[in-house]
Structures are given as C-alpha cells and as structure tokens.
C-alpha cells in the first residue's frame, strides 16, 4: 500500500479544523466587543425609558428618600452709619460652629457638656443635634466671634482625640457675620440691637432702626443644597447653590461725635438735678435732619441684656408723651401774630390771678397787676398774659394752628412705637381746655413733635418733616422715610416767624427774661422755657412732679440749629431756665463750633417787655 503524499496529508489535517473557528483572530474579538456594548446600551436605554416614561415619580421619591442637606449661606447685614459714614452698627467676621453627627453621635454627651460650658448653648438641644441620624451638617452655635469659634473647635479636636491620637474632626466652622456696636451706648436708643438668633439661625432684630429696617438691612441668606445617601454626598446628585444677597447700608442723619457729647451733657444734667429721666434733640434748622437724639437713662447696645429695664430699649423721645408746658406758648403767640390778632409790642394788664370757669389761673411767681407787652408775656413766661392774648382767637382757630404745627400727629421718623400725643378735639375742646392748652397744659406731645414745631419758627414759618435717615429707605411697615422723602408746609408767615423770634430772643436776656443761663456767648439766641405738671402713673392725676424744658435756636437772626432739652421730675432746680437752659447753652455752643458757624455780628434786639 503506497504512502500518501505530503500534500494530501495537509489537506486532511486542514479538513479536520472546524469551519468558522477564528479564535485568536482580531475580527472575532471585535465582533464580541460590539455585541457586549450593544447589550449594555440596551440595558441603559430600557432603564432610561423606565425612569422617564413609566414611573418617574416613584424613582424621584426613592432618590429623595436618601435625603438632602441644606446649608445656609449667611448674607452680610448692612451697616448702620452716621452722617459722615462712621459705623454705628456693623457686621464683622464671625463663625457658625457646625457638627457632623456621623462623627459626633458617639461622643454626644461629652461634646454637649463641652459646648454648653464654652459657648453657653443649651445642653439638651445641642445633645439632640449631635445625634441626628443621616445628617452631616447641624448648627451648634451661630454668630460666634471668629477667634473664639476657632479656639473652641481646636480645643475640641485636641480634647476628643481617637485611640490612634488623631484630632477629632466632628466640629468645624463656617462663615457667619457677627453684629457689633463699636460705640457702646452711643445712639443705642436709636439703633436697637440684634437678640439671640431665631431657631433657623436668622437674626432677631429688637428695637430701634435694627427692627424698623430689618428687611432693608438683613438682605437674603443663600443656600447650598446637595443630595446624600448613606450619610455621604452623592457626587452626581442634585447639588445647587443659591448665593446670598447682602443687606443694604443705612446712613442716618446722626453725627456720632455730637451724639456722644449730647448724651454726656444730658446725663450730667439729669443726675445733677436729681431727675428721673431726660431727652435732648439737636436738629438742623434748615433741613430737619436730626443730628443727635439722646435719651437718659440708656443702655449699651453691645450688651443689652445687662440692662434689665426693657423700657430703655426704646427712644423715649418718640414713645413717651408729656405735657410741654410753656414752650408751647411759642406756638400760641406765633399763631396770634400770623392771624393778625397780636403784635410784639401789644400791651396787656396782667393780674396776679385770672378767675376762669372751674379754677383760677396764675403765674409761677406771685405778683399784683403788672404791665407787659406781648414780648414781655413770652419773656416772663406769664400764663395769665398768654390766656388774655389767646382770648382773641376765634373758636377752633388755635387748634387748627397747632394741627398745622404737627401736634397730635406722628412725625413718621421711621422708628417704631412712635406715639401721636394728645390734642383734644370736638366736645373735649372746651373753653377751659383751650385756656390751659394756650400755655402748654391739657395736651401731650413727644419730643420730636415739639422740636419740629419750634423749628418751624426757626425755618421762617415753614415746618419741615424731621428726618433720621439720609436719602430714603423703606421700613418694614412699608413706609418710605428719609430726608429725600420729607415734606414741608407753610404754617405761619415769614413775618410772623421773625416777630416771634424777636420775642423769643428776650427770654435769654439777663435783664428781661427768665433764662439768661441759656445764652451762648457771642451769638444771638432765641428760646423758650417750659415747666409743666406731670400726670402720675398710679393716680392718673397731677402728682406734684414736673417736666422742665428749654427749646431754642441760634444764631437767632440766621438759624442753623434748633435744640430741645427736657428733664422729667427734677428734684433740684426750679424750672426750665435753671435746669434745661444750661444744658441747651453747652449743646448749642459745641454744635456751632463743631460746624464752624460764625456769629452774625448783630446785637440782640431790645423789644420792650414792659410799658
């Protein structure tokens, strides 16, 4: 049998290899790869159809069930500035202390004790926050000074090291601006303050401008939101950031340095007179800007809770009402002059007592019948002479004038809690009431009302709204206030205002008036004293105490500033001229020098006071 040839052997061996077996061939691997990719893509496509078309809500709920974290991005509160841009209230670098419950839960009791001791936070509330499951971000404290916050976190990292001596990482800090009041009690009664943050960490504005303009100042906090699962952030989850919108600055008309000086003089005046309280206001006669607004007693806005009397947190110049006394005679007499019913040299025979209706009217000093001009009635502050002059008003005429001066109405200064005072009307306005109102009793005012009314004389008979805000700003009540929103109206003629000024100038004349201690050397001063009986809180009747005051402006013949000083219940000193007058003199002298107002060089007028 013959042996096969080699070529045939090759063919037989080749015929034994299965057809289509391409193992090791690149084409084969490529085909398999394409097949796998197609299978994976088909799975994703089916899943996408299921998510988007079949039951999207159920899957969104499942994702949400994993949880999300929201982190507040605090807005920076706007500053409150004085008229020169100096800060009265400002926000500085602060921190919030934040806990990661995933790391703090095991040490929660010890950490809560540590944080309560160091920060004064509530132990039980902190303990609960440190143990919240599924959260990685919980506030522990807000608005902590930066250095203090960093120190607390560093001390916690050292104190609670783990077994391998690694620092504890369960507490950290985030930016959280802190409110401060750099001038302590200066203008505290105007500024108000921020109290303990609310539960959501936002500022809690209490009293003053902080409260009235809270939305204007606070801006709007931002937010960072991210999804978490199993306590960790999902990298491709729904992560969004809404930036914070910072608050706007509020520029006031207050002169910080003048405010400090006013408060100092007022405190000395109240304490030396043994008084209960006091108010002092300085106004730019031409614009109505309030340059200083002082109350005594007051408090330190940086540490308000040290002062237990919450009534200190308000501005008594707006919230408290009292009977103005003889300062009101300026309004009565200027109205008579404007109505053409009187003039400064008009002569009156003034008896010691005037018997009217239900009770006699007398003066603060005993005298028989004396002969005074209208200027003398004002200079000597005669109640009897004022009533005799006011008899010339027609029915209702005096009340209309007082309403135009702004009495019985809120000034709209922009601070909350302002009272409108009491100006009787209708059946309550009897002839007896009109007699007493003519010399400043049986009506009530607040201090801003009264200085705005007296300033009408200084401003040539035009009443201009008082302003505490430069420009204009929107209060939380929706009112637009400020110097650009202020209105004005003519109350009396320019001639009547000037004639009244000339009579007021005699009040500080040492030979003619009752308040020589209110004079300012080198300047012409127009002013008026006030002494009024006070109504007691318990008896709702005149209790024997008084409110004494002095209001005036200078230079009298070219007014720049109007000042009003009130002291309630002084125990030493006989009246407005001896108690409030010297304070007025100090404040006016300082203000004129501070603003570089030179004397006019004219001598005081010598309108006769007697005949």
Protein Blocks (a to p, Z undefined) as FASTA:
>chain_A
ZZddfklmmmmmmmmpcghiaghiaklmmmmmmmmmmmmmmmmmmmmmmmmmmmmmlmmm
mmmmnopcdddddddddddddfkopafbdcdddddddddfklmmmmmmmmmmmmmmmnop
afklmmmmmmoghiabdcfbghiafklmmmmmmmmmmmmccfkopacfkbccdddddddd
fkljnoklmnopaddddfkopacdeehjllmmmmmmnopadddddddeehiacfklccdd
dddddddddddfbdfklmmmmmmmmmmmmmmnopabdcdddddfknopafbdcddddddf
klmmlpmblklmpcfklmpccdebjmlmmmmmmmmmmnopacfklccdddfbdcehjbcc
ddfbdcddddddfklmmmnopaklmmmmmmmpcghklmmmmmmnopaiaehlopghiaeb
jadehjllcfklmmmmmnopaiacdfklmmmmmmmmmnnopacdddfbehiaddfkopac
djklpccddfbdfklmmmmmmmmmmmmpmklmmblmlpcehiacdddddddddddfklop
aehiacddddddddfklcfbdcddddehiabdjbfklmmmmmmmmmmmmmmmmnopaceh
iacdfbdfbZZ
